[in-house]
């Protein structure tokens, strides 16, 4: 799985946990604490995945442009009949 996709999924999971926490009453502190721990764990996982994502440099787009320029299509000459 690509890192960006993993970050998106972890963000979605974090949002879902936040929604459940908002709906839960304050009458169940043990469950609320478990949800806080789960949200913190998802946040740590998201930070770990973000740390592994390599930052793009300015030379990456130039490389792609030079590859396109290097590939030239030759025209085929029509043969005489």
PDB file with one MODEL, atoms N, CA, C and O in Angstrom:
MODEL        1
ATOM      1  N   UNK A   1       0.851  -1.166   0.000  1.00  0.00           N
ATOM      2  CA  UNK A   1       0.000   0.000   0.000  1.00  0.00           C
ATOM      3  C   UNK A   1       0.898   1.231   0.000  1.00  0.00           C
ATOM      4  O   UNK A   1       1.916   1.278   0.691  1.00  0.00           O
ATOM      5  N   UNK A   2       0.507   2.207  -0.775  1.00  0.00           N
ATOM      6  CA  UNK A   2       1.286   3.435  -0.831  1.00  0.00           C
ATOM      7  C   UNK A   2       1.092   4.233   0.452  1.00  0.00           C
ATOM      8  O   UNK A   2       0.064   4.138   1.123  1.00  0.00           O
ATOM      9  N   UNK A   3       2.099   5.013   0.767  1.00  0.00           N
ATOM     10  CA  UNK A   3       2.093   5.758   2.028  1.00  0.00           C
ATOM     11  C   UNK A   3       0.961   6.779   2.077  1.00  0.00           C
ATOM     12  O   UNK A   3       0.324   6.953   3.116  1.00  0.00           O
ATOM     13  N   UNK A   4       0.710   7.450   0.959  1.00  0.00           N
ATOM     14  CA  UNK A   4      -0.347   8.464   0.963  1.00  0.00           C
ATOM     15  C   UNK A   4      -1.714   7.831   1.208  1.00  0.00           C
ATOM     16  O   UNK A   4      -2.554   8.399   1.905  1.00  0.00           O
ATOM     17  N   UNK A   5      -1.926   6.662   0.636  1.00  0.00           N
ATOM     18  CA  UNK A   5      -3.196   5.968   0.841  1.00  0.00           C
ATOM     19  C   UNK A   5      -3.325   5.520   2.297  1.00  0.00           C
ATOM     20  O   UNK A   5      -4.409   5.586   2.878  1.00  0.00           O
ATOM     21  N   UNK A   6      -2.228   5.068   2.878  1.00  0.00           N
ATOM     22  CA  UNK A   6      -2.249   4.654   4.280  1.00  0.00           C
ATOM     23  C   UNK A   6      -2.554   5.845   5.190  1.00  0.00           C
ATOM     24  O   UNK A   6      -3.295   5.705   6.163  1.00  0.00           O
ATOM     25  N   UNK A   7      -1.991   7.005   4.884  1.00  0.00           N
ATOM     26  CA  UNK A   7      -2.248   8.199   5.690  1.00  0.00           C
ATOM     27  C   UNK A   7      -3.722   8.590   5.593  1.00  0.00           C
ATOM     28  O   UNK A   7      -4.337   8.968   6.590  1.00  0.00           O
ATOM     29  N   UNK A   8      -4.283   8.496   4.387  1.00  0.00           N
ATOM     30  CA  UNK A   8      -5.701   8.824   4.220  1.00  0.00           C
ATOM     31  C   UNK A   8      -6.584   7.879   5.026  1.00  0.00           C
ATOM     32  O   UNK A   8      -7.541   8.314   5.666  1.00  0.00           O
ATOM     33  N   UNK A   9      -6.268   6.603   4.996  1.00  0.00           N
ATOM     34  CA  UNK A   9      -7.061   5.633   5.750  1.00  0.00           C
ATOM     35  C   UNK A   9      -6.921   5.837   7.251  1.00  0.00           C
ATOM     36  O   UNK A   9      -7.901   5.717   7.986  1.00  0.00           O
ATOM     37  N   UNK A  10      -5.723   6.140   7.710  1.00  0.00           N
ATOM     38  CA  UNK A  10      -5.515   6.394   9.134  1.00  0.00           C
ATOM     39  C   UNK A  10      -6.239   7.671   9.571  1.00  0.00           C
ATOM     40  O   UNK A  10      -6.780   7.734  10.675  1.00  0.00           O
ATOM     41  N   UNK A  11      -6.249   8.671   8.715  1.00  0.00           N
ATOM     42  CA  UNK A  11      -6.978   9.898   9.025  1.00  0.00           C
ATOM     43  C   UNK A  11      -8.469   9.615   9.139  1.00  0.00           C
ATOM     44  O   UNK A  11      -9.146  10.131  10.029  1.00  0.00           O
ATOM     45  N   UNK A  12      -8.969   8.791   8.229  1.00  0.00           N
ATOM     46  CA  UNK A  12     -10.383   8.420   8.276  1.00  0.00           C
ATOM     47  C   UNK A  12     -10.693   7.657   9.571  1.00  0.00           C
ATOM     48  O   UNK A  12     -11.721   7.899  10.203  1.00  0.00           O
ATOM     49  N   UNK A  13      -9.819   6.753   9.956  1.00  0.00           N
ATOM     50  CA  UNK A  13     -10.009   5.999  11.200  1.00  0.00           C
ATOM     51  C   UNK A  13     -10.009   6.937  12.405  1.00  0.00           C
ATOM     52  O   UNK A  13     -10.809   6.775  13.327  1.00  0.00           O
ATOM     53  N   UNK A  14      -9.120   7.903  12.390  1.00  0.00           N
ATOM     54  CA  UNK A  14      -9.042   8.863  13.487  1.00  0.00           C
ATOM     55  C   UNK A  14     -10.328   9.684  13.575  1.00  0.00           C
ATOM     56  O   UNK A  14     -10.815   9.970  14.669  1.00  0.00           O
ATOM     57  N   UNK A  15     -10.872  10.059  12.425  1.00  0.00           N
ATOM     58  CA  UNK A  15     -12.134  10.811  12.404  1.00  0.00           C
ATOM     59  C   UNK A  15     -13.291   9.972  12.945  1.00  0.00           C
ATOM     60  O   UNK A  15     -14.144  10.475  13.676  1.00  0.00           O
ATOM     61  N   UNK A  16     -13.310   8.696  12.581  1.00  0.00           N
ATOM     62  CA  UNK A  16     -14.369   7.815  13.076  1.00  0.00           C
ATOM     63  C   UNK A  16     -14.304   7.660  14.597  1.00  0.00           C
ATOM     64  O   UNK A  16     -15.329   7.687  15.278  1.00  0.00           O
ATOM     65  N   UNK A  17     -13.097   7.499  15.112  1.00  0.00           N
ATOM     66  CA  UNK A  17     -12.941   7.369  16.563  1.00  0.00           C
ATOM     67  C   UNK A  17     -13.391   8.657  17.254  1.00  0.00           C
ATOM     68  O   UNK A  17     -14.024   8.610  18.309  1.00  0.00           O
ATOM     69  N   UNK A  18     -13.065   9.800  16.662  1.00  0.00           N
ATOM     70  CA  UNK A  18     -13.493  11.076  17.238  1.00  0.00           C
ATOM     71  C   UNK A  18     -15.016  11.188  17.269  1.00  0.00           C
ATOM     72  O   UNK A  18     -15.595  11.685  18.235  1.00  0.00           O
ATOM     73  N   UNK A  19     -15.658  10.718  16.193  1.00  0.00           N
ATOM     74  CA  UNK A  19     -17.128  10.756  16.152  1.00  0.00           C
ATOM     75  C   UNK A  19     -17.743   9.889  17.240  1.00  0.00           C
ATOM     76  O   UNK A  19     -18.716  10.284  17.882  1.00  0.00           O
ATOM     77  N   UNK A  20     -17.177   8.713  17.442  1.00  0.00           N
ATOM     78  CA  UNK A  20     -17.697   7.812  18.478  1.00  0.00           C
ATOM     79  C   UNK A  20     -17.485   8.436  19.853  1.00  0.00           C
ATOM     80  O   UNK A  20     -18.349   8.331  20.724  1.00  0.00           O
ATOM     81  N   UNK A  21     -16.336   9.084  20.049  1.00  0.00           N
ATOM     82  CA  UNK A  21     -16.067   9.725  21.341  1.00  0.00           C
ATOM     83  C   UNK A  21     -17.064  10.838  21.625  1.00  0.00           C
ATOM     84  O   UNK A  21     -17.491  11.007  22.768  1.00  0.00           O
ATOM     85  N   UNK A  22     -17.439  11.598  20.607  1.00  0.00           N
ATOM     86  CA  UNK A  22     -18.399  12.680  20.798  1.00  0.00           C
ATOM     87  C   UNK A  22     -19.775  12.135  21.182  1.00  0.00           C
ATOM     88  O   UNK A  22     -20.494  12.746  21.973  1.00  0.00           O
ATOM     89  N   UNK A  23     -20.129  10.995  20.622  1.00  0.00           N
ATOM     90  CA  UNK A  23     -21.447  10.421  20.890  1.00  0.00           C
ATOM     91  C   UNK A  23     -21.537   9.745  22.250  1.00  0.00           C
ATOM     92  O   UNK A  23     -22.612   9.644  22.840  1.00  0.00           O
ATOM     93  N   UNK A  24     -20.382   9.281  22.740  1.00  0.00           N
ATOM     94  CA  UNK A  24     -20.401   8.585  24.023  1.00  0.00           C
ATOM     95  C   UNK A  24     -20.604   9.571  25.156  1.00  0.00           C
ATOM     96  O   UNK A  24     -20.041  10.666  25.148  1.00  0.00           O
ATOM     97  N   UNK A  25     -21.396   9.185  26.113  1.00  0.00           N
ATOM     98  CA  UNK A  25     -21.635  10.067  27.257  1.00  0.00           C
ATOM     99  C   UNK A  25     -20.436  10.047  28.192  1.00  0.00           C
ATOM    100  O   UNK A  25     -19.580   9.165  28.116  1.00  0.00           O
ATOM    101  N   UNK A  26     -20.393  11.020  29.059  1.00  0.00           N
ATOM    102  CA  UNK A  26     -19.309  11.090  30.030  1.00  0.00           C
ATOM    103  C   UNK A  26     -19.513  10.102  31.177  1.00  0.00           C
ATOM    104  O   UNK A  26     -18.676  10.001  32.073  1.00  0.00           O
ATOM    105  N   UNK A  27     -20.624   9.380  31.144  1.00  0.00           N
ATOM    106  CA  UNK A  27     -20.935   8.431  32.203  1.00  0.00           C
ATOM    107  C   UNK A  27     -20.094   7.161  32.148  1.00  0.00           C
ATOM    108  O   UNK A  27     -20.081   6.391  33.108  1.00  0.00           O
ATOM    109  N   UNK A  28     -19.388   6.929  31.034  1.00  0.00           N
ATOM    110  CA  UNK A  28     -18.561   5.728  30.891  1.00  0.00           C
ATOM    111  C   UNK A  28     -17.103   6.151  30.685  1.00  0.00           C
ATOM    112  O   UNK A  28     -16.608   6.117  29.559  1.00  0.00           O
ATOM    113  N   UNK A  29     -16.420   6.544  31.745  1.00  0.00           N
ATOM    114  CA  UNK A  29     -15.048   7.054  31.587  1.00  0.00           C
ATOM    115  C   UNK A  29     -14.056   5.988  31.119  1.00  0.00           C
ATOM    116  O   UNK A  29     -13.080   6.310  30.441  1.00  0.00           O
ATOM    117  N   UNK A  30     -14.296   4.716  31.474  1.00  0.00           N
ATOM    118  CA  UNK A  30     -13.362   3.665  31.065  1.00  0.00           C
ATOM    119  C   UNK A  30     -13.369   3.508  29.544  1.00  0.00           C
ATOM    120  O   UNK A  30     -12.313   3.402  28.920  1.00  0.00           O
ATOM    121  N   UNK A  31     -14.553   3.494  28.960  1.00  0.00           N
ATOM    122  CA  UNK A  31     -14.655   3.337  27.508  1.00  0.00           C
ATOM    123  C   UNK A  31     -14.099   4.576  26.812  1.00  0.00           C
ATOM    124  O   UNK A  31     -13.420   4.473  25.791  1.00  0.00           O
ATOM    125  N   UNK A  32     -14.387   5.726  27.364  1.00  0.00           N
ATOM    126  CA  UNK A  32     -13.877   6.965  26.776  1.00  0.00           C
ATOM    127  C   UNK A  32     -12.347   6.979  26.800  1.00  0.00           C
ATOM    128  O   UNK A  32     -11.714   7.440  25.851  1.00  0.00           O
ATOM    129  N   UNK A  33     -11.753   6.472  27.887  1.00  0.00           N
ATOM    130  CA  UNK A  33     -10.293   6.412  27.986  1.00  0.00           C
ATOM    131  C   UNK A  33      -9.723   5.450  26.938  1.00  0.00           C
ATOM    132  O   UNK A  33      -8.684   5.721  26.335  1.00  0.00           O
ATOM    133  N   UNK A  34     -10.404   4.341  26.732  1.00  0.00           N
ATOM    134  CA  UNK A  34      -9.964   3.387  25.713  1.00  0.00           C
ATOM    135  C   UNK A  34     -10.017   4.016  24.323  1.00  0.00           C
ATOM    136  O   UNK A  34      -9.120   3.796  23.509  1.00  0.00           O
ATOM    137  N   UNK A  35     -11.052   4.790  24.050  1.00  0.00           N
ATOM    138  CA  UNK A  35     -11.156   5.467  22.765  1.00  0.00           C
ATOM    139  C   UNK A  35     -10.063   6.526  22.602  1.00  0.00           C
ATOM    140  O   UNK A  35      -9.526   6.698  21.508  1.00  0.00           O
ATOM    141  N   UNK A  36      -9.737   7.226  23.672  1.00  0.00           N
ATOM    142  CA  UNK A  36      -8.640   8.191  23.614  1.00  0.00           C
ATOM    143  C   UNK A  36      -7.306   7.505  23.325  1.00  0.00           C
ATOM    144  O   UNK A  36      -6.489   8.007  22.553  1.00  0.00           O
ATOM    145  N   UNK A  37      -7.103   6.350  23.957  1.00  0.00           N
ATOM    146  CA  UNK A  37      -5.876   5.588  23.705  1.00  0.00           C
ATOM    147  C   UNK A  37      -5.811   5.110  22.258  1.00  0.00           C
ATOM    148  O   UNK A  37      -4.754   5.142  21.629  1.00  0.00           O
ATOM    149  N   UNK A  38      -6.950   4.669  21.743  1.00  0.00           N
ATOM    150  CA  UNK A  38      -6.995   4.203  20.350  1.00  0.00           C
ATOM    151  C   UNK A  38      -6.711   5.350  19.389  1.00  0.00           C
ATOM    152  O   UNK A  38      -5.985   5.178  18.410  1.00  0.00           O
ATOM    153  N   UNK A  39      -7.278   6.515  19.668  1.00  0.00           N
ATOM    154  CA  UNK A  39      -7.038   7.681  18.813  1.00  0.00           C
ATOM    155  C   UNK A  39      -5.572   8.082  18.852  1.00  0.00           C
ATOM    156  O   UNK A  39      -5.001   8.449  17.825  1.00  0.00           O
ATOM    157  N   UNK A  40      -4.960   8.016  20.023  1.00  0.00           N
ATOM    158  CA  UNK A  40      -3.542   8.350  20.146  1.00  0.00           C
ATOM    159  C   UNK A  40      -2.679   7.354  19.374  1.00  0.00           C
ATOM    160  O   UNK A  40      -1.695   7.737  18.741  1.00  0.00           O
ATOM    161  N   UNK A  41      -3.052   6.077  19.428  1.00  0.00           N
ATOM    162  CA  UNK A  41      -2.294   5.055  18.699  1.00  0.00           C
ATOM    163  C   UNK A  41      -2.391   5.269  17.188  1.00  0.00           C
ATOM    164  O   UNK A  41      -1.403   5.112  16.470  1.00  0.00           O
ATOM    165  N   UNK A  42      -3.573   5.624  16.714  1.00  0.00           N
ATOM    166  CA  UNK A  42      -3.743   5.892  15.280  1.00  0.00           C
ATOM    167  C   UNK A  42      -2.921   7.121  14.888  1.00  0.00           C
ATOM    168  O   UNK A  42      -2.312   7.146  13.818  1.00  0.00           O
ATOM    169  N   UNK A  43      -2.905   8.127  15.743  1.00  0.00           N
ATOM    170  CA  UNK A  43      -2.102   9.318  15.472  1.00  0.00           C
ATOM    171  C   UNK A  43      -0.616   9.012  15.399  1.00  0.00           C
ATOM    172  O   UNK A  43       0.094   9.547  14.547  1.00  0.00           O
ATOM    173  N   UNK A  44      -0.142   8.142  16.301  1.00  0.00           N
ATOM    174  CA  UNK A  44       1.278   7.751  16.255  1.00  0.00           C
ATOM    175  C   UNK A  44       1.589   6.967  14.983  1.00  0.00           C
ATOM    176  O   UNK A  44       2.648   7.151  14.381  1.00  0.00           O
ATOM    177  N   UNK A  45       0.670   6.095  14.574  1.00  0.00           N
ATOM    178  CA  UNK A  45       0.878   5.328  13.345  1.00  0.00           C
ATOM    179  C   UNK A  45       0.911   6.253  12.134  1.00  0.00           C
ATOM    180  O   UNK A  45       1.716   6.068  11.221  1.00  0.00           O
ATOM    181  N   UNK A  46       0.037   7.242  12.133  1.00  0.00           N
ATOM    182  CA  UNK A  46       0.000   8.200  11.026  1.00  0.00           C
ATOM    183  C   UNK A  46       1.298   8.996  10.963  1.00  0.00           C
ATOM    184  O   UNK A  46       1.828   9.229   9.877  1.00  0.00           O
ATOM    185  N   UNK A  47       1.812   9.411  12.109  1.00  0.00           N
ATOM    186  CA  UNK A  47       3.077  10.137  12.138  1.00  0.00           C
ATOM    187  C   UNK A  47       4.232   9.264  11.651  1.00  0.00           C
ATOM    188  O   UNK A  47       5.136   9.748  10.970  1.00  0.00           O
ATOM    189  N   UNK A  48       4.200   7.984  11.998  1.00  0.00           N
ATOM    190  CA  UNK A  48       5.259   7.071  11.554  1.00  0.00           C
ATOM    191  C   UNK A  48       5.226   6.886  10.041  1.00  0.00           C
ATOM    192  O   UNK A  48       6.273   6.835   9.396  1.00  0.00           O
ATOM    193  N   UNK A  49       4.028   6.786   9.479  1.00  0.00           N
ATOM    194  CA  UNK A  49       3.919   6.627   8.029  1.00  0.00           C
ATOM    195  C   UNK A  49       4.356   7.906   7.331  1.00  0.00           C
ATOM    196  O   UNK A  49       5.024   7.847   6.299  1.00  0.00           O
ATOM    197  N   UNK A  50       3.991   9.053   7.874  1.00  0.00           N
ATOM    198  CA  UNK A  50       4.405  10.326   7.272  1.00  0.00           C
ATOM    199  C   UNK A  50       5.912  10.492   7.305  1.00  0.00           C
ATOM    200  O   UNK A  50       6.487  11.088   6.395  1.00  0.00           O
ATOM    201  N   UNK A  51       6.556   9.978   8.333  1.00  0.00           N
ATOM    202  CA  UNK A  51       8.010  10.098   8.443  1.00  0.00           C
ATOM    203  C   UNK A  51       8.713   9.258   7.388  1.00  0.00           C
ATOM    204  O   UNK A  51       9.838   9.571   7.000  1.00  0.00           O
ATOM    205  N   UNK A  52       8.068   8.200   6.922  1.00  0.00           N
ATOM    206  CA  UNK A  52       8.676   7.326   5.926  1.00  0.00           C
ATOM    207  C   UNK A  52       8.463   7.816   4.508  1.00  0.00           C
ATOM    208  O   UNK A  52       9.143   7.351   3.593  1.00  0.00           O
ATOM    209  N   UNK A  53       7.545   8.733   4.301  1.00  0.00           N
ATOM    210  CA  UNK A  53       7.263   9.237   2.961  1.00  0.00           C
ATOM    211  C   UNK A  53       8.421  10.106   2.519  1.00  0.00           C
ATOM    212  O   UNK A  53       8.734  11.094   3.184  1.00  0.00           O
ATOM    213  N   UNK A  54       9.074   9.763   1.401  1.00  0.00           N
ATOM    214  CA  UNK A  54      10.188  10.584   0.943  1.00  0.00           C
ATOM    215  C   UNK A  54       9.672  11.902   0.376  1.00  0.00           C
ATOM    216  O   UNK A  54       8.657  11.945  -0.319  1.00  0.00           O
ATOM    217  N   UNK A  55      10.382  12.954   0.684  1.00  0.00           N
ATOM    218  CA  UNK A  55       9.981  14.255   0.148  1.00  0.00           C
ATOM    219  C   UNK A  55      10.457  14.350  -1.295  1.00  0.00           C
ATOM    220  O   UNK A  55      11.561  13.919  -1.631  1.00  0.00           O
ATOM    221  N   UNK A  56       9.619  14.912  -2.126  1.00  0.00           N
ATOM    222  CA  UNK A  56       9.985  15.053  -3.535  1.00  0.00           C
ATOM    223  C   UNK A  56      10.917  16.245  -3.700  1.00  0.00           C
ATOM    224  O   UNK A  56      10.747  17.293  -3.077  1.00  0.00           O
ATOM    225  N   UNK A  57      11.887  16.049  -4.545  1.00  0.00           N
ATOM    226  CA  UNK A  57      12.815  17.130  -4.817  1.00  0.00           C
ATOM    227  C   UNK A  57      12.431  17.790  -6.127  1.00  0.00           C
ATOM    228  O   UNK A  57      11.573  17.295  -6.858  1.00  0.00           O
ATOM    229  N   UNK A  58      13.062  18.894  -6.414  1.00  0.00           N
ATOM    230  CA  UNK A  58      12.752  19.610  -7.647  1.00  0.00           C
ATOM    231  C   UNK A  58      13.272  18.875  -8.869  1.00  0.00           C
ATOM    232  O   UNK A  58      12.805  19.130  -9.980  1.00  0.00           O
ATOM    233  N   UNK A  59      14.228  17.970  -8.695  1.00  0.00           N
ATOM    234  CA  UNK A  59      14.806  17.274  -9.841  1.00  0.00           C
ATOM    235  C   UNK A  59      13.889  16.171 -10.359  1.00  0.00           C
ATOM    236  O   UNK A  59      14.059  15.732 -11.496  1.00  0.00           O
ATOM    237  N   UNK A  60      12.939  15.716  -9.580  1.00  0.00           N
ATOM    238  CA  UNK A  60      12.064  14.638 -10.027  1.00  0.00           C
ATOM    239  C   UNK A  60      11.230  15.032 -11.245  1.00  0.00           C
ATOM    240  O   UNK A  60      11.176  14.255 -12.198  1.00  0.00           O
ATOM    241  N   UNK A  61      10.579  16.194 -11.267  1.00  0.00           N
ATOM    242  CA  UNK A  61       9.838  16.558 -12.478  1.00  0.00           C
ATOM    243  C   UNK A  61      10.745  16.768 -13.682  1.00  0.00           C
ATOM    244  O   UNK A  61      10.342  16.499 -14.814  1.00  0.00           O
ATOM    245  N   UNK A  62      11.971  17.249 -13.453  1.00  0.00           N
ATOM    246  CA  UNK A  62      12.898  17.450 -14.570  1.00  0.00           C
ATOM    247  C   UNK A  62      13.272  16.122 -15.210  1.00  0.00           C
ATOM    248  O   UNK A  62      13.406  16.024 -16.429  1.00  0.00           O
ATOM    249  N   UNK A  63      13.440  15.098 -14.369  1.00  0.00           N
ATOM    250  CA  UNK A  63      13.773  13.778 -14.908  1.00  0.00           C
ATOM    251  C   UNK A  63      12.674  13.286 -15.821  1.00  0.00           C
ATOM    252  O   UNK A  63      12.951  12.746 -16.892  1.00  0.00           O
ATOM    253  N   UNK A  64      11.445  13.463 -15.419  1.00  0.00           N
ATOM    254  CA  UNK A  64      10.328  13.004 -16.227  1.00  0.00           C
ATOM    255  C   UNK A  64      10.269  13.785 -17.533  1.00  0.00           C
ATOM    256  O   UNK A  64       9.946  13.219 -18.578  1.00  0.00           O
ATOM    257  N   UNK A  65      10.573  15.066 -17.486  1.00  0.00           N
ATOM    258  CA  UNK A  65      10.540  15.891 -18.688  1.00  0.00           C
ATOM    259  C   UNK A  65      11.648  15.484 -19.647  1.00  0.00           C
ATOM    260  O   UNK A  65      11.435  15.495 -20.859  1.00  0.00           O
ATOM    261  N   UNK A  66      12.821  15.125 -19.145  1.00  0.00           N
ATOM    262  CA  UNK A  66      13.910  14.729 -20.032  1.00  0.00           C
ATOM    263  C   UNK A  66      13.622  13.383 -20.674  1.00  0.00           C
ATOM    264  O   UNK A  66      14.037  13.140 -21.808  1.00  0.00           O
ATOM    265  N   UNK A  67      12.919  12.504 -19.970  1.00  0.00           N
ATOM    266  CA  UNK A  67      12.577  11.224 -20.573  1.00  0.00           C
ATOM    267  C   UNK A  67      11.621  11.425 -21.738  1.00  0.00           C
ATOM    268  O   UNK A  67      11.743  10.762 -22.769  1.00  0.00           O
ATOM    269  N   UNK A  68      10.672  12.336 -21.576  1.00  0.00           N
ATOM    270  CA  UNK A  68       9.730  12.598 -22.658  1.00  0.00           C
ATOM    271  C   UNK A  68      10.441  13.228 -23.848  1.00  0.00           C
ATOM    272  O   UNK A  68      10.117  12.922 -24.996  1.00  0.00           O
ATOM    273  N   UNK A  69      11.396  14.095 -23.588  1.00  0.00           N
ATOM    274  CA  UNK A  69      12.114  14.752 -24.665  1.00  0.00           C
ATOM    275  C   UNK A  69      13.046  13.785 -25.371  1.00  0.00           C
ATOM    276  O   UNK A  69      13.297  13.934 -26.566  1.00  0.00           O
ATOM    277  N   UNK A  70      13.558  12.804 -24.660  1.00  0.00           N
ATOM    278  CA  UNK A  70      14.499  11.860 -25.242  1.00  0.00           C
ATOM    279  C   UNK A  70      13.817  10.872 -26.187  1.00  0.00           C
ATOM    280  O   UNK A  70      14.446  10.362 -27.114  1.00  0.00           O
ATOM    281  N   UNK A  71      12.548  10.605 -25.954  1.00  0.00           N
ATOM    282  CA  UNK A  71      11.835   9.652 -26.784  1.00  0.00           C
ATOM    283  C   UNK A  71      11.231  10.403 -27.962  1.00  0.00           C
ATOM    284  O   UNK A  71      10.286  11.177 -27.805  1.00  0.00           O
ATOM    285  N   UNK A  72      11.788  10.164 -29.137  1.00  0.00           N
ATOM    286  CA  UNK A  72      11.276  10.807 -30.339  1.00  0.00           C
ATOM    287  C   UNK A  72      10.741   9.733 -31.276  1.00  0.00           C
ATOM    288  O   UNK A  72      11.324   8.658 -31.418  1.00  0.00           O
ATOM    289  N   UNK A  73       9.654  10.042 -31.890  1.00  0.00           N
ATOM    290  CA  UNK A  73       9.042   9.098 -32.812  1.00  0.00           C
ATOM    291  C   UNK A  73       9.458   9.497 -34.233  1.00  0.00           C
ATOM    292  O   UNK A  73       9.268  10.634 -34.663  1.00  0.00           O
ATOM    293  N   UNK A  74      10.027   8.531 -34.935  1.00  0.00           N
ATOM    294  CA  UNK A  74      10.445   8.792 -36.306  1.00  0.00           C
ATOM    295  C   UNK A  74       9.273   8.578 -37.246  1.00  0.00           C
ATOM    296  O   UNK A  74       8.451   7.682 -37.051  1.00  0.00           O
ATOM    297  N   UNK A  75       9.216   9.401 -38.250  1.00  0.00           N
ATOM    298  CA  UNK A  75       8.160   9.251 -39.230  1.00  0.00           C
ATOM    299  C   UNK A  75       8.575   8.183 -40.230  1.00  0.00           C
ATOM    300  O   UNK A  75       9.735   8.094 -40.631  1.00  0.00           O
ATOM    301  N   UNK A  76       7.637   7.409 -40.604  1.00  0.00           N
ATOM    302  CA  UNK A  76       7.889   6.349 -41.574  1.00  0.00           C
ATOM    303  C   UNK A  76       7.635   6.931 -42.950  1.00  0.00           C
ATOM    304  O   UNK A  76       6.576   7.495 -43.228  1.00  0.00           O
ATOM    305  N   UNK A  77       8.649   6.776 -43.816  1.00  0.00           N
ATOM    306  CA  UNK A  77       8.508   7.290 -45.188  1.00  0.00           C
ATOM    307  C   UNK A  77       7.727   6.284 -46.006  1.00  0.00           C
ATOM    308  O   UNK A  77       7.920   5.074 -45.889  1.00  0.00           O
ATOM    309  N   UNK A  78       6.864   6.796 -46.815  1.00  0.00           N
ATOM    310  CA  UNK A  78       6.069   5.922 -47.675  1.00  0.00           C
ATOM    311  C   UNK A  78       6.951   5.408 -48.810  1.00  0.00           C
ATOM    312  O   UNK A  78       7.697   6.168 -49.429  1.00  0.00           O
ATOM    313  N   UNK A  79       6.854   4.142 -49.063  1.00  0.00           N
ATOM    314  CA  UNK A  79       7.642   3.541 -50.130  1.00  0.00           C
ATOM    315  C   UNK A  79       7.038   3.827 -51.498  1.00  0.00           C
ATOM    316  O   UNK A  79       5.839   4.080 -51.613  1.00  0.00           O
ATOM    317  N   UNK A  80       7.875   3.785 -52.537  1.00  0.00           N
ATOM    318  CA  UNK A  80       7.393   4.027 -53.896  1.00  0.00           C
ATOM    319  C   UNK A  80       6.740   2.783 -54.434  1.00  0.00           C
ATOM    320  O   UNK A  80       7.174   1.659 -54.180  1.00  0.00           O
ATOM    321  N   UNK A  81       5.676   3.016 -55.191  1.00  0.00           N
ATOM    322  CA  UNK A  81       4.981   1.872 -55.824  1.00  0.00           C
ATOM    323  C   UNK A  81       5.353   1.725 -57.248  1.00  0.00           C
ATOM    324  O   UNK A  81       4.863   0.820 -57.923  1.00  0.00           O
TER     325      UNK A  81
ENDMDL
END
